[in-house]
Amino acid sequence: MLSPRNNPDLLSLLAKSPAIDQTGSIERVARIQTRSLKGAAKLRGLRMALSMIDLTTLEGKDTPGKVRQLCFKAQHLHDQTSDLPKVAAVCVYPSMVGIAKKALGDSGIKVASVSTAFPSGQAPFSVKKDDTLFALENGADEIDMVISRGRFLAGDYQFVFDEIAAIKELCTSARLKVIFETGELDSLDQVRKISDLAIAAGADFIKTSTGKIQPAATFPVVLTMLGAIKDHFDKTGQMIGMKPAGGISSAKLALQHLLLVKEVLGEAWLTNEWYRFGASSLANDLLLQYQKQLTGKYQSAAYFSID
Amino acid sequence: MSNTTWNLDPSLESTALVQIKPQYELFIDGKWQAPLSKTYFDSINPADETHLAKIAWANQADVDLAVRAARTAYTNVWSQLSGAERGKYLFRIARLMQEKARELAVLETLDGGKPIREARDVDVPLACNHFFYYAGWADKLLEAFPGQNPVALGVAGQITPWNFPLLMLAWKIAPALACGNTVVLKPAETTSLTALKFAEICQEAGLPPGVVNIVTGYGDTGAALVAHPDLDKIAFTGSTAVGKQIQKACIGTTKKLTLELGGKSANIILEDAPIDQAVEGVINAIFFNQGHVCCAGSRLFVQESIATQVLDKLKFRLQSIYVGNPLDKNTDIGAINSKKQLQTIERYIQLGLEEGAEIYQPTCELPSAGYYCKPTLFTDVAQSARIAQEEIFGPVLTIQTFRTIEEVVQKANNTPYGLAAGIWTDKGARIFGVSQQLQAGVVWANTYNKFDPASPFGGYKESGFGREGGLHGLRAYLKFPN
């Protein structure tokens, strides 16, 4: 196959992506992981993490009933504990957007919809476009699109860029999260390159994974993406959001991610406007740890509803 | 969330399992012996200036007793043992150190001011690893030096610095004992406690009396040790100034000498480097252990095209460096080891300002008691500036830019020292091209301050001679009669 035709401007943009050293990235992360969160700081971190969750269900077997349950949980994480934050959003397939939108009402919780033939992205653009429009017409506040990983790996950067830009154009008022599926990309250099590409193409958020592939949101990958966001901000003053997704199921991991954000990007990103966790089971561990911080005792997991 | 800062709460390591005696005697011939000098000095915690213990101050007569004990132990016991037997003792010591790792780490932090994170994750595990490593060599010396008939030297006098007290003790004692020597060790006066704890470990391990002797004291104790006529070897780690005195004192004697001295190591970032990792590497190179590291990357050279970006990133990174109580698990930069050293560093910072360099320090609050220094960057530094030429031994980085590789190699080598260097580039060929031209005992590529017992360490030029660590480290404690 002939090598793909890329616009020279795009190529010169990507040529500026700095090299990423994997060993150094792992060490940087290890250093963050030795940080110790105690007392009020831990409590605050747990609350922050709760407020940043995109409570997610992305199963073939999802039913309207399941989605309504999830939306109720999103608004009532644990009513036995007073003054808990709500999650940021509920994340569903396009077919469930209308149901979620209705169930969440005026709670302030956003509805995010995956789109563009999630999770593989293996569909013609017309299908991806319709997929996105359907979600938007049903009221999605946020679109989580997947990139065409095959095209990216083949070096067809223009195709990937154009696709993101075209979807972004559809999202007139919705925020666009671009999912890289980093578990399918080869190296941190590739992660950095796609981050720079997606940001240039108009991503509001960059997101690691679909949750369907392992490995997902590993720390070195997240660090690399945060680095791209930081460099973009330093250059343009524009903030881009970050959403790690997949495998972040414990409070400990979530807090380490937040510390990473704090040190790499700064505290401006520590709100659910700029940072999200894509997770289905994280909330309950955060609640369990929150109760432990408040009362000094661990509760049984049975005291927390599963959805 | 809210607009207030998400500050980390204190997370203090417990000191409950550390027992510090009110007074320490000298460890000679396997016993605690009151000093003939009848004098003691105070050891204080540099983090809050509180008193930790009274420590015996050995004079010449005390040193003489220790050397005699070491000589007797060498002649009667240690030289009679097989390598395998010596190895067993070393393995036992290594395991006991591991068992007491937390206690040793807390003690190191209390006595010397280094962050508990580093004492716990670097100093103590590495010290244990050195004993394990050299324990393995004890019965393989013939294989290490085939056909060379390696023989122990006899009695070694060893003087260790205050920056890595236990680790430097391990670098000195482990190879010496593995090769069949006995030792008299003098730890630095501000950091004696882990050496004295090590003496307890030797007792617990059943090490024959006199094989390891610890004489505590100031420089005069060290001078008495160096001058003792019945030593076969002097090993010293410390300043170049003291190293020169020691070398003079050893002239005309049969003492073998190894010196591991100061440094002013260059850390070089080329324009194609992985920048974020390089910035992190610079932080690690200069602020590790408050910059009290002989191989600290204290001179940063950045290629012009990326200099602004690197500097901006360094400044931003400094905002999330925690300076404060070394016992806090989140502390990155702990206490300066002593008031004297703090004054030295402050003098150099003042000098840098007088030399016209531009200073940057983050806005962080320092504890009111104790000895602390903010991490400090100097830009617009001339090659001829004293802050770029002299070892500061503190958290102070000088930053210079360069255009060509030829220029940076010249500047990096333009120093009386030659201990270490760092090179950051994404191109493998450049790593080899540049590192071959650098006069430094160690050149790290895309990393810094990495140590392993299997890897030799030592300097060029005024950074000393002889190697510690690895197979090379054995050679320093052996002679080869035929």
Chai-1 contact restraints between the chains, C-beta under 6 A:
chainA,res_idxA,chainB,res_idxB,connection_type,confidence,min_distance_angstrom,max_distance_angstrom,comment,restraint_id
A,P18,B,I275,contact,1.0,0.0,6.0,A-B,restraint_1
A,A19,B,P274,contact,1.0,0.0,6.0,A-B,restraint_2
A,A19,B,D426,contact,1.0,0.0,6.0,A-B,restraint_3
A,I20,B,P274,contact,1.0,0.0,6.0,A-B,restraint_4
A,D21,B,P274,contact,1.0,0.0,6.0,A-B,restraint_5
A,D21,B,Q277,contact,1.0,0.0,6.0,A-B,restraint_6
A,D21,B,N446,contact,1.0,0.0,6.0,A-B,restraint_7
A,G24,B,Q277,contact,1.0,0.0,6.0,A-B,restraint_8
A,R28,B,E280,contact,1.0,0.0,6.0,A-B,restraint_9
A,T34,B,R117,contact,1.0,0.0,6.0,A-B,restraint_10
A,R35,B,N330,contact,1.0,0.0,6.0,A-B,restraint_11
A,S36,B,S11,contact,1.0,0.0,6.0,A-B,restraint_12
A,S36,B,K329,contact,1.0,0.0,6.0,A-B,restraint_13
A,S36,B,N330,contact,1.0,0.0,6.0,A-B,restraint_14
A,K38,B,D9,contact,1.0,0.0,6.0,A-B,restraint_15
A,K38,B,S11,contact,1.0,0.0,6.0,A-B,restraint_16
A,G39,B,D9,contact,1.0,0.0,6.0,A-B,restraint_17
A,A40,B,D9,contact,1.0,0.0,6.0,A-B,restraint_18
A,A41,B,L8,contact,1.0,0.0,6.0,A-B,restraint_19
A,A41,B,D9,contact,1.0,0.0,6.0,A-B,restraint_20
A,M48,B,M1,contact,1.0,0.0,6.0,A-B,restraint_21
A,G227,B,D276,contact,1.0,0.0,6.0,A-B,restraint_22
A,E263,B,S320,contact,1.0,0.0,6.0,A-B,restraint_23
A,E267,B,W6,contact,1.0,0.0,6.0,A-B,restraint_24
A,T271,B,M1,contact,1.0,0.0,6.0,A-B,restraint_25
